[in-house]
Amino acid sequence: MSALLLLVPLALAMGAVGLGAFLWSLRSGQFDDPDGAAERIFSDADDKPINR
Amino acid sequence: MSCCAPVDLSSVPTATGPAAEELALSSRDLGNGLRQTILAVPDMRCGACLSTLENVLRDLPDVEMARANLTTKRVTVNWRAATGEAPDLAGVIASAGYTAHLPGEDLDREDRMMSFLLRALAVAGFCSMNIMGLSVSVWAGADPDTRAAFHLLSALLALPAVLYSGSIYYTSAWKALSHGKVNMDVPVSIGVLLSFCLSLYDTLAGAPHAYFEASTSLLFVLLVGRTLEHLMRRRARSASTALVGLMPSGAMVVAPDGSTDYLPLTMIAAGMRLRVAAGDRIPVDGIVRSGSSSLDRSFITGESRPQPADEGGKVHAGDLNLANPLTIEATATPDTSTVAELARLLEGVENGRDTYRSVADRAAQLYAPVVHSLSACALLFWWFQTGDLHLALTISISVLIITCPCALGLAVPMVQVVAARRLFEQGIVVKEGSALERLARIDTVVFDKTGTLTTGEPKLLNGEAISSQDMALAAAMASHSRHPLAKAIAAFANPSNSTAFPFTEVREHAGSGIEARLGDDRYALGRRGWATPATADGETDDARTVLGHSGKIIAAFVFGERLRAGAARTVRRLRGHGLDVHMLTGDTPVSAKAVAIRAGIDVFAAGVQPQDKVAYVQSLQSAGKTVLMVGDGINDAAALAAADASIAPASGSDIGRSSADVIMMRDSLEAVVQSLSVSKSAARLIRQNFALAVAYNIVSIPIALTGHATPLIAAIAMSASSLTVVLNALRLGMGEDRPSARERTGLAAMEPAE
């Protein structure tokens, strides 16, 4: 039981970090143009998505 | 203009896109003098296009930021209005070889919907996976204290999924209920909300079972289906890019004192004089007052041959001015113009059409009452039988959950997405899932002629009858022009001997022809009345283009239409499948008959107006036929909307593409056969999935009704049914009639035109 008190919150926190990271990347426009992102890897210019 | 190909800057001028004044009108103010313009660039196809566009735009002095989006085929440009005037964004894009339009419909709303779905899906996924993890340990036999703690934790985790992710279902269900209708979202909402409330009560009361994982994973699975559906529609839209940019939004008005002013279209009145530059569309119906040019009228009539426009001649809104600037006098206001009339016809047809009810909706109509009354019966039965309201409620809710329409919510969109994906590989874009259902029921196919059965490009018919000497001379002269007929002559001749003529002078007379001097001889290739005026009396339709030398005809050229690749084979295969094939055209009966015979079509109607096309389709429908319309032009748009299903080639007009359900990106008409056969197998798979769902319910409902459905059984049953329907849908992707390697690599599209 005492192990669960540590491990369950830990597991949930890790999941929440993943969820947060996904929501952040969605908000910052990283999923706006999946086709373009696949092509931009070949371009040398340093660029980032439009920030809203 | 295709990407990665040398840019052909000398081609016939076409509309280069919205003018700077138009851009300024449509831009968005970002504050601090910064303005944002979003342009649709449908020709953007690869990474090279992307960086070319961004670089040319960033090189403009006023542009702060330019970002191209390959998925939506749009460019976002932030520019500073230092001089109060928009930079020439469209011009710069055109100089790079692309065409820019102002985007028509507002995609923002759709994009917001997509990102809401993704967020809801992420939240539901996170919650349901964690709850499932906790539930597994409960099922594995946790002691009562741990079980109570885990149930409480599950309740906390379920809260965001039920409140946030589920909201899309509750609003849709509420909307249906308040209109007195029932859709699929009603049982979903009731099941999710009731099971959450009951589980919450059980958790607080310390009961052994809680159904949190059922309600959240139900939401998760259904959201996957809905997101897939939305993704498919978005992809199709970026390919079709419905544009309002068809018509200019303003016109250059010439005041009586000679000064010019750019006015929005709404302020144009009859009697005003307007200047139309070469490459622009005529904004309103009118009469030419000065200048002479040739017009591309394919927008309205579908007729691709350029028509001459001289002083006093009538012009129609939507005609494209090809050669020289014209000054016209408006005879109509924009909303009484030809285009506005066509738009009204289209609107009328769209409003009058029965909205097609998708299979899933019809199933919901049957399914919801059955499930709800079953669940209500279970509640009453167990309550009266045992007097235990809590037990009765548990059983009735477990009936709702175990019969959850996973199969319906997931299986139909899943099959449609797989089918759309497969068609996409073959260059066919399906705009919405229900189009596949409608295509599967087609028994009559109606083709438009110009631009659909034929490519719209002229083809030299009597090349063999002309002596090779004359042919070489004509081809050498024709190679100096970009006129479609000149191109057809040049294309016919062998290019190797075209250098043999040392012309001293070659001049092109717009709307008339080409004049060339060879030593002392003067040759004229072009309209008969211009090239050899003395012979113009008996001018017939057949030989309007001649090669003349000192007033005498050396050679006369007869042009016909080129059938689109695979046209005759497509018609043959359609008829082989037992479908009726018809042809409609606004052209003359003679040319209609010529094409119909070559394509193998018996039934055709010539000289039909746009409203006649609609009437033709509707009369077929009232005779009990299910009609597929294949057409491209704005004159077909209303008929495309009136038909049960419709296909437009990507080369067609924008309004044609936006009225059609399916767009074929390649030239070959085989796409019609392919989309019909894929839609048939998709319909078969959807029927199988419904059968699976019914079979699964027949097994599981008795278990739930007798009160044996524990959360574990419900979870297993639900995942099993979802998995089977998904796997069944994926079979479409690997059927034995998968396209061969030859077809997939596009070789099939390259076979010679018939």
Interface residues (C-beta under 8 A of the other chain):
Chain A: M1 L4 V8 A11 L12 G15 A16 G18 L19 F22 L23 L26 F31 D32 D33 P34 D35 G36 E39 R40 F42 S43 A45 D47 P49 I50
Chain B: C46 G47 L50 S51 M65 R67 A68 N69 L70 T71 T72 T76 D111 S115 L118 R119 A122 V123 F126 M129 N130 G133 L134 D145 T146 L153 L157
